[in-house]
Amino acid sequence: MSLLPRWEYMTDDAKAIAKRVVISTFVLFLSLWVIRALIPWVIVALLGYWVFKWLSTSN
């Protein structure tokens, strides 16, 4: 049994739209996963930059 039982009855345009939606959803979730992994590093880098700037201007 196929995953989408009506796939063979869909028009080519409907199949193309369905494929684009699946690919777009995959890319969205992949980019959210990568951004979620990088957010802590961005915060640490910003804090380090601010501390460096604060220490360099205090002298």
C-alpha positions as CSV (number, residue, x, y, z in Angstrom):
1,M,0.0,0.0,0.0
2,S,1.4,3.4,-1.0
3,L,2.0,6.2,1.5
4,L,-0.4,8.4,-0.4
5,P,-3.1,6.1,-1.8
6,R,-4.4,8.7,-4.2
7,W,-1.0,9.7,-5.6
8,E,-1.6,7.8,-8.9
9,Y,-4.9,9.8,-9.4
10,M,-3.3,13.2,-8.8
11,T,-2.5,15.6,-11.6
12,D,1.1,16.4,-12.4
13,D,0.6,19.9,-11.1
14,A,-0.8,18.6,-7.8
15,K,2.1,16.2,-7.5
16,A,4.6,19.0,-8.1
17,I,3.0,21.2,-5.5
18,A,3.0,18.3,-3.0
19,K,6.7,17.6,-3.6
20,R,7.6,21.3,-3.2
21,V,5.7,21.5,0.1
22,V,7.5,18.5,1.4
23,I,10.9,19.8,0.3
24,S,10.2,23.3,1.8
25,T,9.1,21.8,5.1
26,F,12.3,19.7,5.2
27,V,14.5,22.7,4.5
28,L,12.6,24.8,7.1
29,F,13.1,22.2,9.8
30,L,16.7,21.6,8.9
31,S,17.5,25.4,9.0
32,L,15.6,25.7,12.4
33,W,17.7,22.8,13.8
34,V,21.0,24.4,12.6
35,I,20.0,27.9,14.0
36,R,18.9,26.3,17.3
37,A,22.3,24.7,17.6
38,L,24.2,27.9,16.8
39,I,22.3,30.3,19.1
40,P,24.3,29.5,22.2
41,W,27.6,30.1,20.3
42,V,26.3,33.5,19.0
43,I,25.4,34.5,22.6
44,V,28.8,33.5,23.9
45,A,30.6,35.3,21.1
46,L,28.6,38.5,21.7
47,L,29.3,38.4,25.4
48,G,33.0,37.9,24.7
49,Y,33.0,40.8,22.3
50,W,31.3,43.1,24.8
51,V,33.7,42.0,27.6
52,F,36.6,42.6,25.3
53,K,35.3,46.1,24.3
54,W,34.6,46.9,28.0
55,L,38.1,45.9,29.1
56,S,39.9,47.7,26.2
57,T,38.1,51.0,26.9
58,S,38.6,50.9,30.7
59,N,42.4,51.2,30.4
